[in-house]
């Protein structure tokens, strides 16, 4: 799975040299004083108010963290997006393994592994992923994917869990990640 993450980083490395864009980065990041000054009041505001026609508090928290670490240097913001994409690639691989193991019973694990690697590779190099990685304001897509995948993986764990305690735990974990994805 680390090799898949390395491919994701290698394919999208060119995005790390990009600047902030004039599309939405001004509204979400560079011109957003709540992002640039992450006080307790501003952080709680993210969870209680929609902003620029969207309600994405974890995305704003993520941007506030980036601004705290990197300030107006877009490279750090791009690196964070690239890291999230690499994590999503690994999670696609894990989810594909779960799906293929469940639905394709085979005496040898090789076809399942090959299928999971192919799914993760298709995800990481697909042209539709470039926008989410290159456009800093589209962090919401990366985070939504991240938490959705974690929710789906937890659901598979719930489905395989034995006993009420294990099923209760995994259903709670899945619901938590599903809520975070929203």
Rosetta blueprint (number, residue, H / E / L):
1 X L
2 X H
3 X H
4 X H
5 X H
6 X H
7 X H
8 X H
9 X H
10 X H
11 X H
12 X H
13 X H
14 X H
15 X H
16 X H
17 X H
18 X L
19 X L
20 X L
21 X L
22 X L
23 X L
24 X L
25 X H
26 X H
27 X H
28 X H
29 X H
30 X H
31 X L
32 X L
33 X H
34 X H
35 X H
36 X H
37 X L
38 X L
39 X L
40 X H
41 X H
42 X H
43 X H
44 X H
45 X H
46 X H
47 X H
48 X H
49 X L
50 X L
51 X E
52 X L
53 X L
54 X E
55 X L
56 X L
57 X H
58 X H
59 X H
60 X H
61 X H
62 X H
63 X H
64 X H
65 X H
66 X H
67 X H
68 X H
69 X H
70 X H
71 X L
72 X L
73 X L
74 X H
75 X H
76 X H
77 X H
78 X H
79 X H
80 X H
81 X H
82 X H
83 X H
84 X H
85 X H
86 X H
87 X H
88 X H
89 X H
90 X H
91 X H
92 X H
93 X H
94 X H
95 X H
96 X H
97 X H
98 X H
99 X H
100 X H
101 X H
102 X H
103 X H
104 X L
105 X L
106 X L
107 X L
108 X L
109 X L
110 X H
111 X H
112 X H
113 X H
114 X H
115 X H
116 X H
117 X H
118 X H
119 X H
120 X H
121 X H
122 X H
123 X H
124 X H
125 X H
126 X L
127 X H
128 X H
129 X H
130 X H
131 X H
132 X H
133 X H
134 X H
135 X L
136 X H
137 X H
138 X H
139 X H
140 X H
141 X H
142 X H
143 X H
144 X H
145 X H
146 X H
147 X H
148 X H
149 X H
150 X H
151 X H
152 X H
153 X H
154 X H
155 X H
156 X H
157 X H
158 X H
159 X H
160 X H
161 X L
162 X L
163 X H
164 X H
165 X H
166 X H
167 X H
168 X H
169 X H
170 X H
171 X H
172 X H
173 X H
174 X H
175 X H
176 X H
177 X H
178 X H
179 X H
180 X H
181 X H
182 X L
